[in-house]
Amino acid sequence: MTVGPPGSAASGFEPPAPSGPPQNFANETDRTRLTPAALEALRGLARAWKLTAQEGADLLGVSVSAWERIRANTWRQTLSQDQFMRVSALVGIFKGLHLLFADDMADRWVRRRNKGPIFINRTPIEAMHEGGIPGMLEIRRYVDALRGGL
């Protein structure tokens, strides 16, 4: 019997063939389909992190009035590619923190001042606001590294 890594012909298991092109945030059809789930995840994250309307708006890159509609589940637009990148980074940070810490600490971490070089005595929320998408991605990599994911 030949044994190999999962997904190799030697393992005896072959993953199913993709049924079409991979989904991506550039494709409007994919974004339209994925927006409701992304917004639900974002609303849950906003509650856990106790985001103010201004913080939520800044992190997603929308106006405060649009954020209020998103929070009330009355916003009926499709997220842009930029907004999906932001949601993806935020959800990745949220999940990484919950894998690393107990729930209470995971949710408080984003409000705690951090002396690390990417934070410079700012809270992670302040660093994400000031750093935009690159800052969010850097913090996501930082959290992944903390939990040994790199």
N, C-alpha and C positions, 0 to 999 in steps of 0.2 A: 504494500500500500504506500503510495506517495503522499507525503504531507507537505503542504506549503502554506504560505500566508493566506489569511482569509481573502476571498475574492480572486485568488489565482486559480488557474486550471488544476494545479496539483492539489488544492484543498478539497476539490470535489464540489465546491460551492461557487456558483457564478451569479453575481448580482444581476437583477433584471436590467434589460437594455432600456435606456432613456426613451420615453414616449414622444419626446419632442425636444426642441431647443431648451437649454437651461433657462430658468427664470432669471430676470435681472431687473434692476431698478431703472434701466433706461427704457424698457418696454412699457408703454402706457397701459396696455392690457394687463400686464402683471401687476403694475402699481395699483390699478383700479381694483383688482381682485384682492390684493394684499392690504390695502389701506384700512379696512375695518379692523382687522386683527392687529395691525400695527398701532392704531389709535387706542384700541382696548388695552394693549400692553403699556402704552404710554400713559394712559389715565391711571392705571394701577401703580405704575412707577411714581407718578406725580403725587398720588395719595401717600405712598410709603415714604417718599422723601419730603413730604409736606412742602411741595413747591408752591411759591406764590404765583399769581397770574403773570407777573413780570418775568420771573425765573422760567416758568414753563414756556412763555412766548419767546424769550431770548434763546433758550436751549433748542427749541424747534425751528426758530427762524421765522416766526409769524408775528403778527400784531397781537396786542393784548386782547382785542375784541375777537380775533380769530381763535386765540387760545381759549377764551371763555366759551365759545361755541363748541370747540373740541371737547372741553371738559364737560359740557352739558350734553354731549353726544348729539348736537344739532348741526354740526359742520358737515356738509355734504360734498366736499371737494375731494379730489384725489391728491395724495401726497406727491410732491415733486421728487425727483431723483435726489436732490440735495437734502430734502426733509427725510427721505428714507435712510440716507446715510447717517443722519443725526439720530434717528430712532434706533437704527441698528447699533450704533456705538453706545447709546444710553442703555439699551436693553442688555447689551453685552457686559457693560459695567455693572449693572444691577445683578445680573445672574452671577457674574464672577464674585461679587461681594457676598452674595448669599451662599456660594460654595465655600468661601473663605471664612466667614464669620457667622455667628448666631444671628437670626433675623433682626433683632433689635439693634445690634451693633452694625450690621450690614447697612441698615437704613440710616443710622446716625453718622456713619463714616463720611458721607458726602458733605456734612455740615461742620466737620471738625477741621480746625486749622492743621496744616501739614507743613513740616519744615523740609520735606524732600525737595530736590532740585527742580522738579517740574511744577511744584506748587508754590515755593517761595513764600511760605507762611500764609498762603491763601487756602480757602476751603476748596475741595474739588469742584463744587458748583461754581465758585468764582473763577477758578482756573478754566473750566469748560466754557463759561460765558465769554471770558476774555480771549481764549484760544480758538474759539469756533470749532469747526470740524477737525482741523489738525490737533487741537488741544484735546478734544474728546477721544480721538483715536489714540493719542499718546497716553491718556489716562486709562483707556481700555487695555492697552499693552502693559501698562504698569500693574494693573490689577491682575491680569493674566500671569505676569511674571511673579507676583507675590504668591500666587497659588500654585506655582510650578508649571504653568501652562505654556511656557516658552521653550 
